Amino acid sequence: MSSENRTLSPEFQLISSWIEPNSRVLDLGCGDGTLLAHLQSARNASGYGMELDPNLVIESIKNGINVIQSDLNKKSLLDYFDEDSFDYVIMTQALQVVDRPDLLLDEMLTIGKQSIVTFPNFGYWKNRVQLMFSGRMPETETLPYHWYDTPNIHLCTFKDFEALCAKKGFEIVRRAVVDQQHQTSLGMTLFPNLLGQIALYQIRRKDRSNG
Amino acid sequence: MKENSVGLVKPKTFHVDEPLHTVSGSVIPAYDLVYETYGQLNADKSNAILICHALSGNHHVAGYYDGDEKPGWWEHYVGPGKPIDTNRFFVVGVNNLGGCHGSTGPASINPETGRPWGPDFPIITVKDWVVSQDKLREHLGIEQWAAVVGGSLGGMQVIQWAIDRPDRLRHAVVIAAAPRLSAQNIAFNEVARTAIMSDPDFHGGRYLEHGVIPKRGLALARMLGHLTYLSDDLMGKKFGRELRDRLKYNFDVEFQVESYLRYQGEKFATRSKFDANTYLLMTKALDYFDPAAEYDHDLSKAFARVQAGFLVVSFTSDWRFSPERSEEIVRALLDNDKNVSYAEIESQHGHDAFLLPNPFYEGVFSAYMDRVAREVGA
């Protein structure tokens, strides 16, 4: 691990390893800009972050990235970007909080050639156990909210996500699962929907596979 | 001395002894530019910031004049430890050509006639300002501004700088601006001009030679302008329907908001002695501003050769230059894959918000200027 990787989460390291050098990248819900700043320095990527939270916009500027403040529930990505503007459109841990994940994924794969999406897996065994035995909505490390105050309005499992991709004609280029420490294990490889807490997917449109 | 202020300041004058050929086709044979500087220019002259002023602004951006209680117009954002940190930057404020605070303008004497220029002063555009400000840059020995910064009409000058002199600025900070005025904006300006020109004391713009000033027209223009700088929400909160006394059922000032507007108008026309011809000129410069026009009316094309990194800032309640107008600027920069950051600041202060304290605005502005400072080793 290089010195600049030291503080980067395994989730971000995994994404970074998927990004070809010199790529154009858009990071939706870029938070404090850590991932894009890393991609700029480690992968020579360029591009923009988008973020709604004012304090995170400030942190992103401090981290030296281009950040556009925007509410993706009110604006279309096509208001900002033309088709095929990016090699990758990334969205980490934000799919479940947007109004219409299906429509957003469509837009992401319109302005970008590929997308990398991560989200908490609702099919994780602890979630299933809590719902089955306590009859209550799960509250776990990755889903620390109550049902009434959670921003996660569109939780899904790996299987749900893959079903959506199939329906939309999105090809899954790569897939990985990690736990809360964002590490992978043999068990997760065998039973991802049961043992994986966080899903990472790289997807593209099937009709562009050869493009 | 006040804390966190650049303290006592004095304006300087730069005489430009070469003609300016204006966009309007006139020639100004020679002219003065009045300016102020704060902070120290570093050895490699890389830490200079130019601040462009808005319609009624001037070169007195920060600090105090001897015996004056009121600081410069952007005191809150320019000074030691402030977003434009004078401990790190060398800051230049300049009064635009055509202004009325010392730079050559309609109230100056036309050397050809020995009388005030008055209405004969050539129409000046934002492009002409960039040309004249560039002379000041050369005079100060600055190769490249670390940033050119401005709000409102000042932000328009920043955009023009980035387009016309792409290699002369590293960064462009465009606050509460628009890429061109809307029909509504132009209409507001026209009402303001009509107010001034229909004042019996206007005398076709030769009021100085008549020993009068068109106070009522100017005050009315300012009242209208001021009204458009505030938001409906803010006026509601500030004044509501509060009365000065009680309803008298006549045309005297009854509501507090009337009293406030009249005060603003009077203050502008009488105490600050703003020149009416300058006001006309500045509103015209606003109306004419349309950098895309030279590029097939395509703002994206206009930005094609821009080199500066951009920070674009808008305010939610600004209906004079709304966030959507700033997003047009952002979109055109994105079209060109330029470096740009954009923040839409939550504020109830309307267009005036760019002058007022606001923690998020300060945070964004400081973070960006810190990046600029680190880039130029300041």
Interface residues (C-beta under 8 A of the other chain):
Chain A: R24 S46 Y48 P54 N55 V57 I58 E59 S60 I61 K62 G64 I65 N66 V67 I68 Q69 S70 D79 Y80 F81 D82 S85
Chain B: L311 E327 V330 R331 L334 D335 D337 N339 V340 S341 Y342 A343 E344 I345 E346 F360 G363 V364 A367 Y368 D370 R371
